Structure formats: C-alpha cells, structure tokens
C-alpha cells in the first residue's frame, strides 16, 4: 500500500513500533526495579528475623546450661565464663555474648577490657523474668540483641545473658544477597527489552513503519472512500465470511442488518451470485440478475505468500442500463421493421406501377388494398388495445421481425392492456413481453427445423423433450388481457416445448440451451430479466406444454398496500404437474 504525500508528510513523529518499544521497555524497567526493591525489602526483613531468632536461641541455650549456673556460684565467674562465652560466640557467628549479674556488671565481653563494667542496654524485662529482643546501640554499635534471665533452683534471677548481632554484620550478609538479586533483575530487564524489540520489529513490518497519527488519517480517508463510492465493495475471508461491506453493497444486495462475520451463503443471495463471490478464479464483468436489480460482478482472489486470504468483490448496478438497452433494442427493432416495410412497400409500389402500365388497373387496386388492409388491421388492433406507444411499437416491430425470420407472429383479436399502464411500468412490460416473444420466436424456428429434419432435439427455451412431428409452420401467438385485478400475458409457440418441472430454474440467470454469444449480449439473461420483473410486482409465471410451449404471466394491477415498496423474494417453487398437457407454475 503506497502512502500519499499528504499522509506521509503528517507522520513526522515516532512510528507506532518505536512508541510501543519505548513504552514496553519503560514498563518492563519499572516492573524490574519495583520487583528488585520488594525483593531487597523482603531480604532485609528475612535477615532481621533470622538474626533475632539466632540470638534468642543462643541466649536461651546459655541460660539453661548447667556449666553457666555452676560458674555463677564460683568466687570468680569471669574466669570460667569468658572462655566458654567466646567459644560459643565463634561457633554461632554472633557478635557478642555478655553474661552479667542482676546489677548489670559484665562477667564476659568480646572486649576483655569491658569485663567488670556496667552493661549498656535495657535489663528491666529480663530482671522481671521475661526474655525480650530489641535493637539497641551499645558499645559495639547498633545491634539486634536478646536478653534472657538465668534462674537458680529457687527460680530466682541470679544472672542475665545478652546475645547480639550488630547491624553491620546483618547489612554485610544482606549485601551478599543483593548481588545475585541485581544480576537476576538485569537479566529479566534484558529479556524484557529483547522481547519488546522482537514485538516492535514484527509490528514495524506489519504497519510498515506508519506513525499512529498517519495510520489514523489513512483509516479515516479509506473509511470515507469506502462509504462514498457508488460501487459496492465486499471483502470475504478464506472461509467465505464477510469481512467488510460498504453502504453501496448493502443497498445493491438488499441486505438488512450487519453482514460482517456472516457467510455469504447465509445472506439470502441467489446461489449463482454466491458462487461468483466465493469463486477461487477471477470473475470479470459477470451479469447477475437478482430479485430487484441487475448487477455486474467482479471477483478478484487475494493471495499472500501463496496462501488464499479471500476475495475482493465489486458490484455495479446495471439495472437502469439493462432497461435502457431493452428499450433501445425495442426502438432498434421498430426502426428495422420500418426499414423492412419501406423496402417491401417499394417492391409493392413497383408491382402496382407495372400493373398500371400493363393496363390492369383493377388488379393494381386489388393488390394494393389487400396488403394495406392486412397491415392496417394489425396496426389498428394493436394501437387500439395498447395505449402505451412503446408497447405498441414493440408488438409491431416484433411482428415484422418475426415475419422476416419466417415466423408468423399472431396477436390475438381480444388483446387489451387497459388499466395496467398505471400500476406497471411500461419499461417492465417491454422487458417481459419482448423477451418472451424473442424466446418464443427462437423456439418456433428450432421446432420447425426439428420437424423438418425428423429428429429429436433440445428446444431453445427448455430441456430436451420429445416433440410432435406435425407438419405446421412456425408460429407465435401473443395474448394479453386484464380482469379480476390482474394483467395476464400469454405467449405460446410451436417449438419443442418446455419441461414444467424446471419452471423455477429457467427464470434464473444462465439457464439456456443456446451455446453461443449473440449480438445482444450474454445468453441466458432474457428469461432471468423476465423473472426479476415478475418478482418485483409479486406476480407468477405458469409454464404449460401443449405441442409447443405456453408461458402465462400474471401481474397484479392493484397495488397491495402491505407489500408496496417491498420487492417480492420468491421462496421454494410452488410448481405442480398435471397429466396430459403438462403444467407448471412458479411464484416468481
């Protein structure tokens, strides 16, 4: 993805990856420092507790020792107690052991010069018979000490024992613990910064070094573009689920609700359209007929490192253009019929002139008026029954076109479309009637070819069925009438006929037996457009077989207030078959 100059110019700050790296490094450093401080405080507390426990155990042990009691009753207690106290002090790693009389006069001390002097510290709890611990600054400096009484056989306090460890010694032991603690903290900090660097590098590759402000601007621009374009855009992941669907796509697909995360096949879309959207191969400018729209669909698979990531689907509304093409085709056919009639009129005029020159005026008049009466009778009947000039032109043009192709297009004498013009758009009537006539003419011509060759074949409109071998010219009959709140249009032909069991699928896009592209565009689209127009007006199509094929369209001309403005979406086909003629009906 290339960034525009405007966006690139705004991203002068740190990239998102760098900001994340700094943030993670700061967090890791803060956590390591906090952990180290807590560990140090815990070690300090543990060292203090251990020191108090040690001096308490040593003091109690000395107070209960018989040798101490015996030495206290001798004339010179220091002579026996000083060596004993020093030996115990060295064995237990304490800093001082002081044994004193109840008045606080020392019998022992690590510094012999202090023997005989008064003990520096609290003695009252011990003189009361209790053992206590405290931190006190004595002759050796601040220390953690325990003072306990020595009882004689009468439970009288005859001496006191004070054992202590200086704070300096405890701090030295704590410093020894601090070195591995700092080493572990530095290792954790290095690992944290290293992991953050790896995460930052991966993020830098994925975001391409984009700064947060720039990324936010790009997202805002792209979001605005996605919702502003008139083309529909749908992104599907590798499992066929909708990742993104812009506003235009929701409108073109008539989606209600939020489609993100849903599978395309569960959105109520036609199966052909779902297949095109999930196609593993590119699709270009495919025309798909929905219930209310004609869509041009393009599908482009997306791959990354030879791995399928999903599809990008673009949709364009082809409905208006398709309708205009239908009208243009009608006008073109009408113009072609006028050209053919002009050419035919010139031939007739030459014939009339020749008859006059041969002095046969009666035959000339008879020839001229006979052709004129036939053409005028058709024109008067069509124009009188159809007020809409476009439909009248369509019928007249199709009649001439069919005649040129050797097909007799018969318009019923009782044709009438009174009252339908206001409820049904002329454009939709042109779509329905024009495509039905075109398919009927093709089927009639093929039916004549099959009968002429004496073979069985597939009709242009339906599946391969057995036709009758009657000797008859190709013929198409058109009937239209209004009544009982509906417009009924019937188009029958003398072709091979249709299979009523396939009435539902023949009005979907792509159903055809034609094998080539015609000048008007893709095959299999005409009947699909008929089905779409009929569904829009909540009508039905009946398919019958009686020698050839008969298609009957029923369109309500009274608008249903409850269904007004809502397209009719056909459900399961309501087809049925009856014996004899064969008949199917589909609620298109």
Secondary structure as the mmCIF struct_conf table of DSSP 4:
data_model
#
loop_
_struct_conf.conf_type_id
_struct_conf.id
_struct_conf.beg_label_comp_id
_struct_conf.beg_label_asym_id
_struct_conf.beg_label_seq_id
_struct_conf.end_label_comp_id
_struct_conf.end_label_asym_id
_struct_conf.end_label_seq_id
HELX_LH_PP_P HELX_LH_PP_P1 UNK A 2 UNK A 4
HELX_RH_AL_P HELX_RH_AL_P1 UNK A 5 UNK A 10
BEND BEND1 UNK A 13 UNK A 13
HELX_RH_AL_P HELX_RH_AL_P2 UNK A 16 UNK A 64
HELX_RH_AL_P HELX_RH_AL_P3 UNK A 66 UNK A 72
TURN_TY1_P TURN_TY1_P1 UNK A 73 UNK A 73
BEND BEND2 UNK A 74 UNK A 75
HELX_RH_AL_P HELX_RH_AL_P4 UNK A 77 UNK A 92
TURN_TY1_P TURN_TY1_P2 UNK A 93 UNK A 93
BEND BEND3 UNK A 95 UNK A 95
STRN STRN1 UNK A 96 UNK A 100
TURN_TY1_P TURN_TY1_P3 UNK A 102 UNK A 103
STRN STRN2 UNK A 105 UNK A 106
BEND BEND4 UNK A 107 UNK A 107
BEND BEND5 UNK A 110 UNK A 111
HELX_RH_3T_P HELX_RH_3T_P1 UNK A 112 UNK A 114
TURN_TY1_P TURN_TY1_P4 UNK A 115 UNK A 116
BEND BEND6 UNK A 117 UNK A 117
STRN STRN3 UNK A 118 UNK A 118
HELX_LH_PP_P HELX_LH_PP_P2 UNK A 119 UNK A 119
BEND BEND7 UNK A 121 UNK A 121
HELX_RH_AL_P HELX_RH_AL_P5 UNK A 124 UNK A 127
TURN_TY1_P TURN_TY1_P5 UNK A 128 UNK A 129
STRN STRN4 UNK A 132 UNK A 138
TURN_TY1_P TURN_TY1_P6 UNK A 139 UNK A 140
STRN STRN5 UNK A 141 UNK A 151
TURN_TY1_P TURN_TY1_P7 UNK A 153 UNK A 154
BEND BEND8 UNK A 155 UNK A 155
STRN STRN6 UNK A 157 UNK A 166
HELX_RH_AL_P HELX_RH_AL_P6 UNK A 167 UNK A 207
TURN_TY1_P TURN_TY1_P8 UNK A 208 UNK A 209
HELX_RH_AL_P HELX_RH_AL_P7 UNK A 212 UNK A 228
BEND BEND9 UNK A 230 UNK A 231
STRN STRN7 UNK A 232 UNK A 237
TURN_TY1_P TURN_TY1_P9 UNK A 238 UNK A 239
BEND BEND10 UNK A 240 UNK A 240
STRN STRN8 UNK A 241 UNK A 241
STRN STRN9 UNK A 242 UNK A 245
HELX_RH_AL_P HELX_RH_AL_P8 UNK A 247 UNK A 252
TURN_TY1_P TURN_TY1_P10 UNK A 253 UNK A 254
BEND BEND11 UNK A 257 UNK A 257
TURN_TY1_P TURN_TY1_P11 UNK A 260 UNK A 261
BEND BEND12 UNK A 262 UNK A 262
STRN STRN10 UNK A 263 UNK A 263
HELX_RH_3T_P HELX_RH_3T_P2 UNK A 264 UNK A 266
BEND BEND13 UNK A 267 UNK A 267
HELX_RH_AL_P HELX_RH_AL_P9 UNK A 271 UNK A 277
TURN_TY1_P TURN_TY1_P12 UNK A 278 UNK A 278
BEND BEND14 UNK A 280 UNK A 281
STRN STRN11 UNK A 283 UNK A 289
BEND BEND15 UNK A 291 UNK A 292
STRN STRN12 UNK A 294 UNK A 304
TURN_TY1_P TURN_TY1_P13 UNK A 305 UNK A 306
STRN STRN13 UNK A 307 UNK A 317
HELX_RH_AL_P HELX_RH_AL_P10 UNK A 319 UNK A 357
TURN_TY1_P TURN_TY1_P14 UNK A 358 UNK A 359
HELX_RH_AL_P HELX_RH_AL_P11 UNK A 361 UNK A 385
HELX_RH_AL_P HELX_RH_AL_P12 UNK A 389 UNK A 404
TURN_TY1_P TURN_TY1_P15 UNK A 405 UNK A 406
STRN STRN14 UNK A 408 UNK A 411
HELX_LH_PP_P HELX_LH_PP_P3 UNK A 412 UNK A 412
TURN_TY1_P TURN_TY1_P16 UNK A 413 UNK A 414
TURN_TY1_P TURN_TY1_P17 UNK A 418 UNK A 423
BEND BEND16 UNK A 424 UNK A 424
HELX_RH_AL_P HELX_RH_AL_P13 UNK A 426 UNK A 453
TURN_TY1_P TURN_TY1_P18 UNK A 454 UNK A 454
STRN STRN15 UNK A 458 UNK A 458
BEND BEND17 UNK A 460 UNK A 462
STRN STRN16 UNK A 464 UNK A 464
HELX_LH_PP_P HELX_LH_PP_P4 UNK A 466 UNK A 468
STRN STRN17 UNK A 475 UNK A 483
TURN_TY1_P TURN_TY1_P19 UNK A 484 UNK A 485
STRN STRN18 UNK A 486 UNK A 493
BEND BEND18 UNK A 494 UNK A 496
HELX_RH_3T_P HELX_RH_3T_P3 UNK A 500 UNK A 502
TURN_TY1_P TURN_TY1_P20 UNK A 503 UNK A 504
HELX_RH_3T_P HELX_RH_3T_P4 UNK A 505 UNK A 507
BEND BEND19 UNK A 508 UNK A 508
TURN_TY1_P TURN_TY1_P21 UNK A 509 UNK A 510
BEND BEND20 UNK A 513 UNK A 513
BEND BEND21 UNK A 516 UNK A 516
STRN STRN19 UNK A 518 UNK A 518
TURN_TY1_P TURN_TY1_P22 UNK A 519 UNK A 520
STRN STRN20 UNK A 521 UNK A 521
TURN_TY1_P TURN_TY1_P23 UNK A 523 UNK A 524
HELX_RH_AL_P HELX_RH_AL_P14 UNK A 526 UNK A 536
TURN_TY1_P TURN_TY1_P24 UNK A 537 UNK A 538
STRN STRN21 UNK A 540 UNK A 545
BEND BEND22 UNK A 546 UNK A 548
STRN STRN22 UNK A 549 UNK A 556
BEND BEND23 UNK A 557 UNK A 558
TURN_TY1_P TURN_TY1_P25 UNK A 561 UNK A 565
BEND BEND24 UNK A 572 UNK A 572
BEND BEND25 UNK A 579 UNK A 579
TURN_TY1_P TURN_TY1_P26 UNK A 580 UNK A 581
STRN STRN23 UNK A 583 UNK A 586
#
